[in-house]
Amino acid sequence: MADHPAVPLALTLGEPAGIGPDITIAAWLGRREHNLPAFYLLGDEASIARRARALGADIRIAPVSAGEAAAAFADALPVVATGERATAEPGKPDTSSAPAALASIRQAVDDVRAGRASAVVTNPIAKSVLYRAGFRHPGHTEFLAELAADGGRVPQPVMMLWSERLAVVPVTIHVSLREALEELTSELIVSTVRIVAGELRSRFGIAQPRIAVSGLNPHAGEDGSLGHEEQTVIAPALKALRNDGIAARGPLPADTMFHEAARSSYDCAVCMYHDQALIPIKTVAFDDAVNVTLGLPFIRTSPDHGTAFDIAGTGKANPASLIAALKLASRMAAANS
């Protein structure tokens, strides 16, 4: 484990009625097989113990402080209490779900900013459950950006989906397609790609990142016959980026960017809207893709899937994406140290 950061990772509870507890337990049980970095779960010890019993998992749980987690990790799953009980049964969120999930996220951010954790890894949340409790953010990404605010300045969060075979970034994220068209500007493309290029250098160890930028319209607009955004919005952004010394090329037709030979020509594909980026990576790397939030003053990764209420507590949940998220967070923290 010499390549892992000395400070453990903070893993959030996620939606307590979902598969977050299942994959957390499975990841800890596979810690030696997968050479996982030390991590601790921010949550409710009693709820994790109940889930372990439901799964028939042979696991010891250790209530610890963040500072004690690394030493406990080899022999027990370290759990740091948030003060919020989670009473929800598998697949059945209740009134404790939102407070427990949000307290875990807040404490994880506090821990990483205070140096008690080297990175934040988040289990899946159920946005509909949070919305009913008054949550006002589109998702995890935007909430984390608010928690990262410094002196009132909220950083621009950039959502990357990463795997060994493909990394993608959507310029517009959790908005409708109509709203995405309204939000898309040259300035937003430039700021997004600058963040991507900077973090590929600083946290992924890529000295000269190669960025492929998609068009918006079919065939990248076909020289204006299928739309003018490539000429009026995307091309000026690419010119500004190249003037910055960033190796960004495009606008490229999105339908020819993701076959194997094309993927080998770039380190990250930046796309104009959510599905344009996420459909290809979920096709290529459905089980092991990782959600990474760039642009924050700390490292955050997450499994690239939802709460899967229908299989929570059954033992059917696949921990591969969480394992990949833990490994990537460790790699990024080591590169950033």
Sequence and secondary structure as in RCSB ss.txt:
>XXXX:A:sequence
MADHPAVPLALTLGEPAGIGPDITIAAWLGRREHNLPAFYLLGDEASIARRARALGADIRIAPVSAGEAAAAFAD
ALPVVATGERATAEPGKPDTSSAPAALASIRQAVDDVRAGRASAVVTNPIAKSVLYRAGFRHPGHTEFLAELAAD
GGRVPQPVMMLWSERLAVVPVTIHVSLREALEELTSELIVSTVRIVAGELRSRFGIAQPRIAVSGLNPHAGEDGS
LGHEEQTVIAPALKALRNDGIAARGPLPADTMFHEAARSSYDCAVCMYHDQALIPIKTVAFDDAVNVTLGLPFIR
TSPDHGTAFDIAGTGKANPASLIAALKLASRMAAANS
>XXXX:A:secstr
 TTS SS EEEE   TTTTHHHHHHHHHHTTTTTT   EEEEE HHHHHHHHHHHT    EEE  HHHHHHHTTT
SEEEEE S     BTTB  TTHHHHHHHHHHHHHHHHHTTS S EE     HHHHHHTT  SSSHHHHHHHHT B
TTB    EEEEE SS EEEESS SS HHHHHHH  HHHHHHHHHHHHHHHHHTT  SS EEEEE SSGGGGTTTT
T SHIIIIIHHHHHHHHHTT EEEEEE GGGSSSHHHHTT SEEEESSHHHHHHHHHHH TTT EEEEESSSS E
EEESS   GGGTTTT    HHHHHHHHHHHHHHHHH 
